[in-house]
Amino acid sequence: MHTTNELLDAVSKRYGGATDYRLSKLLRTSTQTVNHWRKGRAILSQEFAVRVADALDWPHAYVIACAEHERAQRALDAGRDPLAETWTVLRTWEAIAKAFRPKTAAGVLLACAAAWTLSALPSQADAASAAGVVRNNVYYG
């Protein structure tokens, strides 16, 4: 789970350490709005959660779930909504975020490298064909 500030930091990092001013331009909002997010005065709306997800190339559902989880957590922390249902909502957003969590960069790179390596290796049939080998009267090609 990521907080609003962690999401903004991830976008900033992805764009070479972008300033909050640059983030506001990337997310098509004002620097004041980014400032409110940074200081905890506001949490990403679903619309901006989608924009952040697009900027990070992460699943929309994950970023929306993070924002909504943070919203529910703040309500609980402020004592505004101590109902049992709020705890259920909080756990539901956690489960949704977990289900749509983006893969880590290292995991993605490892998967890409493995796929490239496997696709670059010739199959046994390709190797036999290139060598002109015939096995059991069946030409592999």
C-alpha positions, 0 to 999 in steps of 0.5 A, a space after each residue: 500500500 502506498 500513501 499519497 506522498 509515496 505515490 507522488 514521490 514515485 511519480 517524481 522519481 520516474 520523471 527524474 526527480 520532478 519538482 512539485 511544480 512539474 508534478 502539477 503539470 504532469 497530473 494536469 492540476 495546480 501546484 496548490 493542489 499538489 501542495 495540499 496532497 503533500 501536506 496531508 490536507 487532501 487525498 487523491 480523488 479517483 480522477 487524480 489516482 487514475 492520472 497518477 497510475 497512468 504516470 507510473 504505468 501501474 494498474 488504476 485499481 491499485 492506485 485508487 485502492 491506495 487512495 481510498 484506503 488512506 481516506 478510510 484510515 484518516 476517518 478512523 484516525 480522526 475518530 469521525 467514523 469508528 463504525 465496524 463497517 469502516 474497518 470492513 471498508 478499510 480491509 476491503 481496500 487493502 485486499 483490492 490493492 493487494 490483488 492489483 499491486 504492481 510488479 516491482 521493477 526488479 521483478 519486471 526486469 527479471 521476467 523480461 530478461 528471462 523471456 528474451 533469453 528463452 526467445 533467443 535460444 534456438 529450439 532443438 528442432 531449429 538447431 537440427 534443421 540448421 545442421 541438416 540433421 534427420 532423425 528417425 526419417 523425420 526432418 526437423 524444420 
